[in-house]
Amino acid sequence: MPVTEASRVVRGGRSRLRTEISATFRPADPVARALTAASLSLTVANGMFYAVSALLFTRAMGIPAVTVGVGLTVAGAVGVATSLGAGFLADKVGALRLLTLCVLAQGISLAVFSVVDGVAAFVVVACLATGTRQAGASARSALVARSFTGPSRVEMRARLHVVVNVGIGIGTCVAALALLVDTPTAYRVSVLLVGLLAATGAVPLALLARRTDASRRLAGPPEERPTVPEQAVAAGRSPFRDPQYLTVVALTSVFAVHFGLQTVGLPLWIAGHTEAPTVMISVLLVLNTVLVALFQVRFARGATTVPGAARTMTRACVVLAVACGIYAAAAAGDVVLAVVLLVLAGLVHAAAELWGEAGSWTLAFDLADERTAGAYQGVSAMGYAVAMMIAPLLVTVTAISHGAVGWAVLAGLFLLVGLGFRLGERRWAPRRPEHLA
């Protein structure tokens, strides 16, 4: 094409990129802006914490690795309970207020790690940190459900997912300083900074609560719907009496096991079963982070209805099963082939995550009873917390313990989940309160 036309295309691409970055990190909507700022603080802090926590617990605190694993499992169980309870509590005290308190409490809990010693103190603080994090996740989902409608809710979650990935990436890079120093003091100081940074995420949420326009908007269901009387809100259906929603939560929770596959299974598989260098662990994590940051919003736009989301989830499950097969094949080749196959599997896995996250958000929002949005999002978050708790065990007893056969079992599991979504595509219908029907 002519030079002038090529220049216009380049300028147009840069303009669209700037618009996308601004919409994601500096949204005009006050609720979106507060959620983005809080999420960025939290995820940078979490990225730092993930990078140094294992060494903090084992080297600085002197706790055996097996004991750390048991303690974190106990903390995960606490997180399951708090994620459920927070959803119901959000309908009573308000999602914004609850989220603000959870963010502040999580920051304080993380900071306390810098001064504690001993197994008992470690378990208590881990339970507090995990419990407040999972409770905050439920409150955040309830806040999005209350503040946005239709496709805008899914797009908001997609943009927050981008912020999460970018924040964790930044935090991981910052934590490299502590890893380079590699002393107990460095790890304790870094986790103190982690806690302080996480706590600052409560500031934009507290400022949002002081806005009168935001207060009116968050007082009930989204403003684009008819006003619901308080007694009608109280009479909303319990998610535990909604078989359709429980089925969806069960299916999406099994799909969410792939996060454990990514963070626990792949490092063990690459290091112990393939000829690839261990640096590929970091390469695949960075590759996933970049792809999610670049494409999550675009992928989310294809899953804005319940049938569309169900189809998207089916596609995600099939693609994830393919990724399992490629990961397994990486063990059969030399260094070059292993690296090529791992990168290919990482690309396929990222596509599954992009489709799966988008589909699961739409289903979690659109199949919920709007009158008890917090309770429904709490059940959804509980399912995710359960998946995160069981994923390490499931991945290790299948793929890591039994190689290709184990990978085949995981692939078969994901295909069965995909079949469940396929069957539900025409059966699931959005739930609307009776007085709005």
Buried (B, 14 or more C-beta within 10 A) or exposed (E): EEEEEEEEEEEEEEEEEEEBEEBBBEBEBBBBBBBBBBBBBBBBBBBBBBBBBEBBBBBBBEBEEEBBEEBBBBBBBBBBBBBBBBBBBBBEEBBBBBBBBBBBBBBBBBBBBBEBEEBEBBBBBBBBBBBBBBBBBBBBBBBBBBBBBBBBBBBBBBBBBBBBBBBBBBBBEBBEEBBEEEEEEBBBBBBBBBBBBBBBBBBBBBBBBEBEEBEEBBEBBBBEEEEBEEEBBEBBBEBEEBEBBBBBBBBBBBBBBBBBBBBBBBBBBBEEBBBBEEEBBEBBBEBBBBBBBBBBBEBBEBBBBBBBBBBBBBBBBBBBBBBBBBBBBBBBBEEEBBBBBBBBBBBBBBBBBBBBBBBBBBBBBBBBBBBBBBBBBBBBBBBBBBBBBBBBEBBBEBBBEEBBEBBBBBBEBBBEBBBBBBEBBEEBEEBEBEEEE
